[in-house]
Each structure stands twice: as structure tokens, then as C-alpha cells.
Amino acid sequence: MIIEVLSIVLALGLLMFFAYRGYPVIVFAPIFTLLAVVLSGIALLPSYTETFMTNAANYVKSFFPIFLLGAIFGKMMELSGAASSIAHSIVKALGSNRAMLAVVLACSILTYGGVSLFVVAFAVYPFAAAIFREANIPKRLIPGTIALGAFTYTMDALPGTPQIQNIIPTTYFGTDAYAAPLVGIIGAIMVFVGGMYWLERRRKQAAAAGEGYGDGHINEPELQKNQTFMNIWLAILPLAIVLIGNYLFSRGFWNVETWYDAGMLKESFKIDKVKNVVSSWALIISLSLGIIAALLINVNHVKTKLASGLTAAAMGSLLAIFNTASEVGFGNVVKTLPGFKLIQGWITGASSYPLVSEAVAVNVLAGVTGSASGGMSIALEVAGKQYLELANAAGISPELLHRIASMASGGMDTLPHNGAVITLLAITGLTHRQSYKDIFAITVLKTATVFILAFAISIFG
């Protein structure tokens, strides 16, 4: 049994190491999966073709439309100039005296509106650099500021956020994107207030030490002096359409759950529980409407770059979902191995409270894989049914399982090997040595918030 447990730990360790070194997860996840299979004495080829590939394909089937449409929506917001207009308007309105708050709010609005994290970083960075330079705030604090606004509460805590980290739990718990709204809002406030306190404290420390924006930086953006931006209300229209549409189609009077006969869905499409797909259907419609709106608000500007933009969005979405699907396949193979029962006992036994145990599992796996969606998918594929049974026995709402899992995925996922962290540092022209300390502080704050909420709900709820 020790060897069988070590085989799983070794496979996870190697996956984390190679991901940290920048190797593609889509290639190495199946390799290390099969290594664990061989060491456990399980049939090799059936584990690969029938377990790994089947579950990876199921994940692609369930979530590819959201990955693709989300990437296209973000690209349309970028090409139309809407994303930069929103960032510019907020930065201009708040001014250099509130530079950090301006950047955080700009990132938050774009992320909550459905724009992908990578597009947000690209859109906001030029304005962040300009306002930080004007306020004489060290450039090294920009990544942490963007991370607070884009990688935390708007990604997975605020109810209704259309980011994939808030959609994945709906498949496992039969919930929707608005699950446990009060818990999500409280968590968001805690992360926002704590994060702003940390960033402002770091800014004051730098000012006291006489440190300014700094010289000799690379990847310095050049904003055009006479650059024009579209009207802010026109720019936020696509975001509003996505958010309002997502609510109307999932909880409002246009709820897609009522569009089709349940008997027909079960007989013809093998959909036993319509609730498990409602969130995906609602978001697919909302993102499609948002894409059309983002295209129409500046169609003359977008059409010249439409072909290349769609190609880039499609390629990005393919890489993202197949990386995550490979991690899901990895998790599904691992849960069939003999040593996993012992590991599962350790994880679920980490706390007698289901919510705390779930937070541990999701956080650890998100940290190991360097992916919020990947780590959460593995955890819920492996133990989602067990957590749901434990929660039902304890009288805990599935909505709480959803919100805690979603928020926990955005905790330790931002370790140094995380793709979003690496990309953010590359965009800003900074290094881990210069800026990761602040990203890590935000990560610790986010993780601590999840566990505070999980314990509080378990003890007092």
C-alpha cells in the first residue's frame, strides 16, 4: 500500500515540477498518469483509453463552449477598444492619488463582466504603468495590484461571475452561478479590504524609503498622447449584457430550465438532471450576446482584425481547455488506483467539517497543478459525490459546497508555476524576485479567507 500511495505522490510531484518548469501539461499529465498506473500494477492501455481519455473528452464536451466563447468575448472587448476605454475611464476618474484602487476596480469590472484574466492584464497594464509612474509608485507593485482585481474575488467569490471557476461546481452540485450569494459577497469584501490594506501598506513603505517608480524597466507601454476612447457607457454595454443575461437565463423569467420538456431531454439526450446543465446553457447564450454587442459597438475597427483575433482566441481556448482536461483525466485515473483510498481518507479526514475538508482538497490540488480550474476539477471529480453526501447528512446546502470550492480554487493556485502569474509578470516586464512577494501575499489572504468562512459556516451556520 505504501508503494501504491507513493506512486500517486510521485506522479503529482512530477506533474507539478514539469508544470513549474514550463512544460505543457497536456503532454505530461498522461505520461505521469500512466507512470502511476504502472507502479500500481493496473492495466496500462485500458486506463489510458477508457478512463483518462473518456473523462478528458467528457470535460471538453461540458466546458469547451464556455472556454471558446469566453476567449472570443475577451478578444472582441480588446479589439473594439471597450476594455481599454473602461480601464482608462476608471483610472482617469480616480486619479493618481488613488492609483492602486483605480487599477483594482478596473480589473474587477472587466473580470466580473466576463473578460478573461489574460485580456484584463493586457488591457489594464498600460494605464496602470502610466498612473503608477505619475504617482511615483514602484512599478514592482503593479502585478500584485492587478492580481487582486482580476485573480481573486471577481473570479470566484462574487455571485454570478461568468468565469469558469464559478461554473465548474454547477455540474457536480446541481447549483448555478449565483450559489451562496451572501457568503460570496462577504468573502469578496474580506479579500478586497485585506488586499487593499496590504498594497497601500507596501506603497507607504516604499514612499518612506524614498523609492519611486524606478528606472530601466522593460516592456514599458507607450500610450498615444491623442488616443481616443469610446464612450464609457457604450464600452460597458457588452459586460452588462453578459451579466444581466446570465441572471435572466439562469434564475430570471427566461430561465432556460423551462425551455425544454424534461422527459424529452432525458429520453433523447440522456440529461437526467436539467439543473446540472442550466448554468452552462445560460452562460453560452449570454456570452454569445455579449460577443455580438462587443462587435457591433465598434464594428469598423474590429472587422480589420477579426480573422486574426478569432484565430488567436480559438487557439488560446483550445490550449486552456485541453490542459485542464488532461488534469481531469489525470484525476480520474488516480481515483481508480488502490493507493487513492488511503489518500482520500487523509484528505476527507483533514477535518470533520465537509466544507473545510473540501477547501483543503481543492486548495492543495490547485496549488499542485498551478491551475484553479484544473485543481478544482480533479478534486470534485475525485470526491465531489462524497462531499455532497457528507453535506446532505450534515444539513449543509450544496450552494455552500459550490461557493467554498470555487473560492478555494483561487487560493494556492497562484503559486510561482501558475500560468496566469507567469503571463502577468511577462506582460509587465517584471520578475518573480521583484513582484511575486505581493502576489503571494494576496494568495495567502485569499486562502485564509476561504478557511475562515468554511470554519465559521461549519461552527455557527
N, C-alpha and C positions, 0 to 999 in steps of 0.2 A: 504493500500500500504506500510506503514511503517513496519508492521509486515512481509509482504512478502519480503521486502528488508532485514530486519534483519534476516530472516530465511536463506538467502543465505550467508550473512556475518557470521552468527553463524556457518554454515556448513564449510565455508572456514577457519574460525578461528580454529575450532576443528580439521580439517584436518592438518593444519599447526602445531598445538600443538602436536598432536599424532605423526606426522612425525618427529618433533624435538625430541620427547622422544624415538624415535627408533622403533615405532610400524609400521608394514607393511602397506604400502599404499594400496596394493592390497586387503586387508581385510577391511580397514576403509573408503576408498573412497566410496564404495557403501553404507555403513552404513550411512555416513553423507549426501550422496546424497538423500537417502530415508527420512532422517530427514527433509531436506529442502522441499522435496515433500509433506510430511505430514503437515508441518507447513503452506505450501502454499495452502493447500486444493486441491491438484491434485491427480488423481488416482494413487495409490501406485504401484501395481503389473505391470500394463502396462508400467509405467515409468521405472521400473527396467528391464523387459524382452525385451521391444520393443525399448526403447530409450538408456538406459545405456548399455545393453549387445550388442545390434546391432552395436552401434558406437564403442564400445571397440573391438568387433570382426573385424570390418572394419579396424581399426587401425592395429591390429595384421596381418591381411591379407596384408596390404600395406607395412608394415615395418619389419615383422619378419625375412625375408631372410637377410636383412641388419644387424639387430641385431645379428643374429646367425653367419653369415659369418664373420662379424667384430670381434666377440668374438673368433671364431676359428682362424682367421688370427693373432690376437694378441697372442693367446696361441702358435701357431706354431712359431712365431717370438721369443717368450720366450724360448720354448723348444729347438729350433735349436741353440740357443746361439746368434742369429743375433742381437737381441735387446741389449743384454749386450755388444756385440762387438762394436756396434755403439756408445753406451754411453762411453765405455772405450776409444775408439779411439779419440773422441772429447775431453774428459777430459784430456787425455794424450797430445794431440796436443796443447791445450791452456795452460795447466799447472795450478798450484795453484795460480799464480798471477792474473789469470782471472777465478777464480773458479766459481763465480756466472754466468758469461757469458757462461762458458762451460756447466753448468747444464741446463741453459735455452735453449741453442742451441740443446743439446742432446734431451731434452723433445720435442722441437719444431719439429725436424726432424722425430722423431718417431710418434708423433701425426699427423703431416701433411701427413705422409706416410700411415696412416690408422690404426695404432696400438691403441687399446682402452686406455683411460686415466688411468685405473687401472693397466694395464700391464706396462704402461710407468712408473708409480710411483714405482712399484716393481723393474723394470729393472734399473732405474736410481739411486734410493736411495743408494745402496751400494757404488757406485762411488762418489756420492755427499758427503756422510759421510766421505769417505776417503780423498777427496780433501779439504773439509772444515776443517778437522782435521789437515791436512798438512799446510793449510794456516792460521790456528788458527782463523777461523771464527766461531762465535757461531752456534751451531747446530740448535738452535731455528729458524734460518733464512732459513733452508732448505725447509720447506713446502711452504713458500711464493715464493721461487725461482722455485720450481717445478710447483707451481700453475701458475706462469707467463708463463712458457714454454708450459704447457700442457692444461691449462683450459681457455685460452684466445684466442689470435689471430689465432693460428693454428687450433682451434676447430671450429671457426665460421666466421672468417673475411677473411682469405686468400682465394681467388677464387680456387675452385677445391678440397678443403679439403673434404675427404670422411667421415668425422664424421657425425653422424646422425643429429646434429643440423643444418648442412648445406644442408641436403637432405629434411627434413620435409617441408620447404616452397615451394619446387618444386611442390608438389601435389596441393597446394592452388593457386599458381600464374602462373603455366604453365612455369616455368623457369627451369634452370639447375644449376648444382653445381658451374658454373663459372659466376653466375649472378653478375652484377655491379662490375667488377674486380678492377677498379680504386678506387672506394670508399672502397672496402675491403682492398686493399693494403695500402691506406692512413691510414685507421683506424688501421691496423696492425702495421704500423710504429709508430703511436702515442702511442699505448699501449706498444709496445716494448721499445721505448725510455723512456717513462714515468715510466714504471715498473723498468727498469734497474737503472734509476736515484734514485728511491725510495730505491731499495735494496742496492745500493752502498752507499747511504747516511746512511742507517741503519748500514751497515758494518763499516763505518768510525766512527760513533758514538760509536759503541761497542769497536772499537780499541782504541779510545780516552779514554774510561772509563776503559781500561785495561781488558776487557772481552775477554776471549778466547773461544775455542770450548766447554769447560765445562767438568765436571766430573760427574760420577754417572748416566749417561744416560742409558735407557733401549732400547732393540731392536737394539743394536749396531751390524752392519753386520761384518762378518769376511770374508774378501777377501783372497782367496788362493794365497799364495806367488808365486807359479809356475803355476797359472792358465793360460791356453792358450785361445786365442780368434781367431776366424776365420778372414780371410781377410776382410777388411772393405768394399771393392767393392763387394765382394760376399754377405756380410751381407745386403747391401742396395739394392741389386737386387730386392727382393720382393716388397720393398717400391716403387721403380721406376716402376715396372710393374703395380702396382695399380694406381699410379698417371698418367702414360702415357696411360694406358688402359682406365682409366676413361675419359680422354680427347678425345681419339680416338673414343670411343663408344658413347660419348655424343655430341661432336662437330666436330670430325675429319671425315676422309673419310670412317670410319667404323661405322658411326652413326647408332645406332640401330633403329632410327625412319624410316629408309628406308628399313629395313629388311622385313617388312610385309605390305601387302596391307591394306590401311586404311579402305576400305569398308569391308573387311573380318574381321578386328578387331572389327569394330562397330557392324556388324551383328552377329558374332559368340561369341564375348567376351564382348560385351557391352562397349567397350572402345571408348568413343566419342572424346576425345582429347588425341592423342598419346603423345603429349608433356608432359602431366601430369605423365606419367609413364617412360619416356625415362631415366631420371636420375637414377631411381631405377634399371632399367634393366642394364644400363651401369655399375653401381657400383656392381651389383650382379656378372656380368661377370668378372670385374676387380678384385674383392676380391677373386673370385674362382681361377683365375690365380695366384694371389698373394699367396694363401694358398698352391697351388701346388709347387710354386717356393720355399716358405719357408720350405716346407717339403723336397724337393729334395736337397737343399744345404747342408743338414746335416742329411740325412735320417737314417743313422745308430744310431745316437744319439737320434733322435726323436722317432723312432719306439718302443723303450723300454717303453716310457711313453705316447704313442699315445692314447691308450684307456682311461687312466685316464685324460689325457689332454682334449680330446674331450668331455668327460663327464662333466668336470668342466666348459668348455666353454659353452656347451649347457645349463647347469643348470644356469649359470650366465646370459646368454642371455634371458632365459625364465623369470627369476625374473625381469630383467630390462624391458622387453617389457610389461609384464603384469602389472607391477607397473604403467608404463606410460599409457597403455591402460585404466587402471582404472581411471586415472586422466582425460583422454579424455572422457570417459563415464560420469564422473562427470560433465565436462564442457558442454557436450551436453544436459544433463538433466537440468542443471542450466539455459541454454539459453531458455528453454521452459517454465520456471516459470514466473508468472506475474510480480514479482519484478525485473526481469532482465532487462526489457526495461528501467527502470529508471537508473539502474547501467550502462547499456550500453551507455545511454545518457551522464552520468558523464564521462565515460572513453573516448568516442569519442569526447566529448566536452572539454576534458582536454587541447586541442589545436586545433586551426583552421587548422593546418597543418597535413595532414594524416600521414606523416612519424613520426612526433613527437607523435601524438596520439597512433600510433601503438607501438612505443618504450615504451611508458608509460604502455600500456596494457600488453605487453609481459614481461617487466621487473617486474611489480607488481606480475603477476601470477607466474612467475618463482621464485620470492622470496617467495611467499606464499607456493608454493608446494615444494620448495627446489630442483627443477628439471628444468634444461634448456629445455630439450625436452618436458617434461610434461607441463610446463607453457606455452611454445610457442604453443604446440598443442591445449591446451584449448583456448588460445587467438585467434588463427587462425580458429579453429572450430566455435567459437562463432561470430567473427567479420571479418573473412578473406574476405568474399564476399563484406562486406560493405567497407572495406579499399580499395579493388580492384576497386570498383565503384567510390569511392572518388578520388582515384589516377588517374583513367581514365578521370574523369571530370576535374581534375587539370593538366592533361598532364604529369603525373608522370609515369615513366616506372615501370612495375611490377618487374623488376630486382632490383630496389631500395627498393621496399617493401620487397623483399626477403632478401636482404643483411642487412637492418636495423632490421628486425625481427630476423634473425639469430644471429646477434651481440648482440641485446638486450637480447636474451635468456641467453647469457653467462655473464650477468651482476650481478644482485642481486640474481641469483640462488645460488651463493656461500655464502649464509647466514649460520650461525652455524649449522643448521639442515640438510644441504646438504650432501647427501650420499658420494659424492666424497671427500668432506672436512673431514668428519669423518674417511673415509678409509685412506686418506693420513696421517692424524695425527696418526692413529693406526699403519700404516706401519713404520713411523719414530719414534714411541715411545714417542711422544710429546703430549701436551695437548692444548686445546683451549686457556687457560691462557697464555701459553708460546709462541704460534706461530700464533694465529688467527689474531692478530693485522695486521700482514703483508699480510695475505690472504685478509683481509677486505680492506686494502689499495689498493691492486691490483683490487679488486672488484669495489671499488668506481671509480678508474681510468678508468676501462673498461666501467662502466655505463656512466660516464661523457663523454667519447669519443663518445659513441653512440649518445647521445643527441646533442653534438657539431656538429657531422656530419649531424644528422637529421635536425637541425635548419639551418645549412649552406646550405644544398641542397635545403631546402624549401624556403629560403630567396634569395639565389643567383643563384640557379640552374634553 
